[in-house]
Amino acid sequence: MRPGMKIIQSLWTRPLTLDVQRGKTSGGVSGGWPSWDHYWASWVLSAWQAHLTHGTVDLVTDRVGAQILVEELQLPFRHVSLALDGIPNIVHPALWAYGKVVAYEEHAQRVEPFMHIDSDVYLWKPLPERVTSAAIAAQHYEWAPQYPPFHDIYTRPRQTMRALMKHLPGAWTPHAEDDHAINMGIFGGNDLDTIAEYCRQVRSFVEHPDNAPGWKLIAESGVPGVGVRNVGWSNMLVEQQTAYCVARQRGVTMAMLFEKGDMDQIDSVGNDLGYTHVMGYKKKPADDEFIQRFERRVRDTYPDAWSRIQAGFPLTGTRRSAAPARPQPSIARQGLNVLRHAGHAATSVAKTTLGIDRATDEQVEARLNVCRQCPGNHAVWQDGDVHTCGPMLASMREAGEGTCGCILRKKARDLAEDCPFDWWQRPSDGSTGVGTTISKPGHLG
């Protein structure tokens, strides 16, 4: 993996609520999964495989997404941004790809090379250097006639947009006439200026007030005769063909993980590369052999996450029972845990008083800022500021099964200490600096 190249994932939850409102509880939920259980299980496998193959994985989401992925499923994200809370309400939730574009934009504006992977992509090996070192990289090209649905997915929606919208992405002319797009199961690169320009063109197209009547017409009544019945058909055009066009407009050479775009080549070469993308045609009914093998893998490898998925989530209308509680230690063990914890805390305070592993005031505040915006809402507040990580005695009795119960200001002073959920960012350069782990919500303009 190229140094400095981050793996990121994103989840905008408003499109999920739209599926729920439409009564989708099984058969084609969110990208074609046979059930919500399979959708969340894919998140578990995808995030953990990215972590195991690449280490640091960041998440761009909204508050509801952070609650499910970080708090309930406890996926191993190092940095959580709530930027998708800032997507304005004028953006129709069926335009699910827009959440990904905002995630691309945030990292481009941070000047951080990145590779975004979808939640139905599983990395069994690190991505190859030719991909992570590229200016722009994606999964593979799609073009007509190699990709039979190309005109239904790209050409006809684009014709509709030209008829209805006043402000179109400038890169469409003339490059959309190439009849090419890129599959963005993975997408990113090192040319952040090109990625930022792509995001700017998409954002202007989607959010421009003059285009609102066109989006409304497509969302509510459809446009007979042109192959477009709702906003959902526009996702591939908005995300994937526009990205191709902007790269062409700027003369940027793109690297593809798969040099050919046929499905047989993707499956066979994917095995060699250690890469799986469960595209729509693979998301078959729950009794399909592939889906059953996938389910068994998640259930056997991540049983705690699987049990929480089985309990369900209110967001997707699948809450069946309370999330499973962790086993409670015996009364005697609880007492020993409290004594051990108290001794550890005393040692920590003593060594920082002597200047050993002592954080600066700036580093302490950076850590406390993470706690003040805790995505799990664990911090207990007192006198207008965060006080402890969860209720003190209850957390100490459970011996680290979740919150730690520590007095946060004292714990933050000790550079050898860490957040029990791994949300305090560790320095990567050997220094003792501490970065903020939770980004404030807000749409980038």
N, C-alpha and C positions, 0 to 999 in steps of 0.2 A: 504494500500500500504506500502510495506517495506520501512523504511527510507533509503534514498540514492539511491533507485531504480528509474531510469529515464525511462520515455516513450520517444522513438525516432521514427521518421519516415524518409523515404528517397525517393528521386526522382532523377534518372539519366535520363536526357532528351534526350540523343542521341538515345535510343531505340524508343522514340516517333517520332523523325524525320524520322526514318526508316519506320515506319508505314505510315507516310505522303508520303514519296517517293514511297511507294508501292501503293499509291492511296486509302488508307483506310480513308474514311471520315465517314463511318457508317457501322454497322454490323460487330462486332468483333474487334473494335479498342482497343488497349492496354489492353489485358487481357479479352477481350470478351464483353466490354460494347457496347450497340447499337449505341452510338454516342460519339463524343468528349465532348459534353455538359454533358452527364451522367458521363463520366470519371472525369471531373473536379468537378462536383457536389459531387461525392463520396469523393473527397479530402476534400471538405468543411465540409461535415457531419462527416467524420472520424476524422479530426483534431480537430474540435470543441468538439466532444464527448469525445475525449481523454483529452482535456483541462478541460472540465466540470467534469470529473470523477477523474482525477489525478492531475490537476493543471499544473505543468510544463511539457511542451512537447518540445523536441528539434528536429531540422530538419537537415539532412545531404543531400546536394544537390549540384548542380552546379549553375553558375551565372544565367543561363536562368531559372532554376527551382525556384531560389530565387525571381527573378523578377515576375514570375507568382503567386507563392503561397504566398509570403510575400507582395510584392508591390501591385499587382493588386487584388488578392483575400483577402489580409489582414488577413491571418490565424494566430492564436494566438501562434506562436512559440517563445519560450524564447531565445533560442540560435540557430544560423544558422551557420552551417559549409559548406564551399564550397569545401570539400575534393573531391567530384566527378569530379571536373574540372581536377583533376590529373590522372584520369584513362587514360592509354596510348592508342594511336590510334590503336595499334595492337589488342586490345580487340574488337571483333565484336559487334556492337550495338544490334544484336539480342539476345545476351547473357545478357538479362535485369537483371537477378538475381545477376549479378556481382556487380551492384551498391549497392545492399543490403549487400553483403558480405563486401565491403569496408566500409560501415557504421558500421557494426558489429565490424570490425577491429579497426576503429578509437576509438570507445568507450572502447573496450577491452584494447587498448594501453593507454588510459587515466586512466585506473584503475577505471572505473565507471560502477558498475552494471547497467544493462539496460534491457528493454523489447521493442523490435522493433515490431510495428504493421503495417500491410499493409494498403494501402489507401482504401481498400474495406472492412476493419474491423471497426465495430462501437461498442464502449464500452458504454453500458447504465448503467453499474455499475462498480465499481473498480474491477480489477482482484483479484481473491482470494489469500490469504496469501500463500497457499500451492504452488502456481505458482510463486509468486514474491520472495519467500524465497528459491526457488529450486536452485540447482547447475546449471542445464540446464533445460529450460522449452520450450515447443512448444505447438501447438494446439492439434494434435493427431497423432497417429501412422498410417502409411499406409503400408499394406503388401499384398502379394499374398496368397490366392485368394480373400481376403476380398475386395480388390480394383481392380476391373476388368481390368482397363487399365495399371496395374502395369508393366507388361512386356514390353508394348509399350513405356511407359514413362521412365522406369528405366533400365530394363534388356537389351533390344536391343541397346539403345544408349551406354550403358556401354560396350557391346561387340564391338561396332564400335570403341569406344575410345581406347580399348585395342589393336585393330588392327592398329590404325593410330598413336597413341601418344607414344612417348618415355618416358615421365615423367608423371606418374599417381599418384594420391593421395595414400600415403602409407597405409592409413586406409582401402582402398577398400579390401585389402587382409588380412584376409579372410572374413571380416564382411559384405561386399556387398552380399556375398552368403547367408546371412540370409534372403534375399528378404524382407527387411524392410526399411522404410524411415520415416521421420517425416514431417508432414505438418507444414510449417512455416508461416502461417497467423500471428501468433505471434511467436517470438523467442527471447531468451536472457537468463539471469540468473546471478548468482553470481560467478561462476567458470570462471573467466576471462582468466585464463591460458588455459583452454580447448578451449574456444572460439577463443583465439588468435592462437592456434595451428591449429584449423579448418580453420581459415582464411588464415594462412600461406600455408597450403596444397592446398587450392583452388587457391590462388594467383600463386603459383608455377606451378600448372597445367594449368592455363589459360594463364599466361604471359611468360612461359618458351620459349625461342626462338626455341628450338628443336621441340616444339609442333606446331609452326606456320603453317607448311605445312599441318598438319592434320586439323587444324581449317579452313584453306583456302579451302581445298577440300570439307569439309562438307558444308561450307557457299556457295560455288559457284556451285558445281556440284552434291552434294549429294552422297550418297553411296547406289546404288541400292541393293535391296535384304535383307537389314538389318533393315528396318523400320525407317531410319533416312534420312531426306531430307534437313535439314537445321540446323543452330546452335540453333534456337529456341527450338527444341526438347530436347536440352541438359540442359536446365535451371533447371529442377527438379532434375536431376541427380547431377549436379554440386553443387547446393545449398542444397537440402533436404536429398538426400541419403548420401552425403559426411558428412554432419553434424551428421547424425545418426552413421556413421562408426567411426568418430573420437571420439565421446562420448563412443562408445563401446571399441575402442582401448585403451582409457584411464581409463576404468572401472568406468565411471561416471553414476550414476543413474539419469535418466531424468524424469521430471514431465510433464504430459500431462494435458491440460485444460479439454479435453474430454478423459475419460478412454477407451472408445470404439471409433472406427473410422467409424461407419456406419452413413450415411447421416441422417437417421431418428432420431438417437440419438443426433446428433449434433444440429439439428433444435429444438428438444424438450428441451433438457438440456440447449441449448444456451439461450432459453427464460428465464429459471430460473436463469442462471448466468448473464443475461444482456449482452449477447455477440452475435453479428451478423457478419458472414463472408459471403460476397456475392461471393461465389466461382463460377467458370465458368458456371456450370449448371443452376445457378440462373440468369445469365445475358442474359435475353431473349429479343425478339424484343421490340421496344419502346411502342407498344400497349399492352404489357403484364400487367396484373393487379399489380403485384409486382413492376415492373419498374415504373408504373404510380404513385403508392403510394409513392415510393421513391422520384420521381421527385417533387411531391406535397409537401412533407415534407421539402425538401431543399428550394424550392421556397417560401414557406410560413414562414419558420423559419429564413432563411438568404436571404432576398429579395435583398439586395445590392450585395452580392456575386453572386446571380443568375442573376442579370441584367448584371454584368460584364462577366459572362459566356456566356450570350446571345450575347454580343458584340463580343466575340470570341478572339482568340489569334493567332498572326502570326505563332508561333511555329507549331501549329497543322493545319495551313491552314484554319482556321475557322473565321478569322477576318471579321466581317460583318459591323461593324461601330466602331467609336471611343468609347472607354470606357466611360460610362456615367459620366458626370460631377456632382459633388455635387451641390445642390441648393445654390445660392449665396445670402447672406444676403442683406437687403436693404442698401442704402447709409447711412441712419441715424444709422442703427445698426452697419455698418462697422466702423463709427466714434467712437461709444461707445466702440466697441471691441478694437480699437487701444488705447483709453484712459485706459481701464481696464487692458490691457496687459502691458502698460507702467508702470502703478502703481504697478502691480505685480512684474515686473522686478526690479523696484527701491527698493521695500521691500526686495526682495531676496538678492540684492547686499548689502543692509544696514545690514542685519542680519549676513551674512557671514563675513562682515568686522568686526563685533563685536565677531566673533568666534562661532556663533550659526549655527549648521548644516554645518560647514565648512569642505569640503573635503581636504584631503592631496594632495600634488602635484602628488603623485603616483596614487591616485584615480582619479584625474582630467584627467591625461594622459590615464588611462584605459578607461574612458568614451569617451574621444576624439578619441581614437583609433577605437572605435566602429563607430563613426561618419565618420572617414576617410575611413572606409570600408563599409559604409552604403549600405545595399542590395537594398534599394530603390533609391539610388543615389540622395538623397534629399539635401545633404550638399552643401552650396554655399562656394566656396573657395575664399580666398583673401590673397595676399602676401605669397603664398606657403603653406597655411594651411587652415583647415576648419574655416569658419567664422560664418555663420548663418545656422539654420535649415530651409531651403527653403528661398525664397526671403522674406526679413523682413516685409515690409508693406503688401504685398499680403497675407502672412500667418497670420499676426495679424488681418487683416480685416475679415478673415473667421472664427475667433473665435475657433481655435483648430480643424477645420475640415481637419485634415491632418498634415502638418508641422506647427511648432509653431512660426517660425521667430526669435527665441531667438538667442542672441549672445552666441555661444556654449561654449566658454571658461568661461564666467561668469556663465552660467547655470550649467555647469559641476561642478563648485565649491560648489554648494548648494546641499547637500545630500538629501534634501527634494524634489528636483525636479526629474523628470523622463523623459525619451524619450517619445514623443507622440505616437510612435509605439511600446513602451514597449520593446525596444531592449537593454536598459541598464540593465544589470543583477542586481537584488536586492540581498543583502546578505540573506542567509537563517538561519544564526545563531544568528541574533540579532546584529551583529557587523555593522560597517559602511563601510566595504570593498566593492569594486565594481569590478566585473570580466569582462573580455572582452566578448562581446556577439557574434561577428562575427569572425570565424576562417578563416585564410588564406587558399586558395586552395592549394592542393598538395596531391599526392598519397603517402600513408604511405608505407614505405619499410620495 
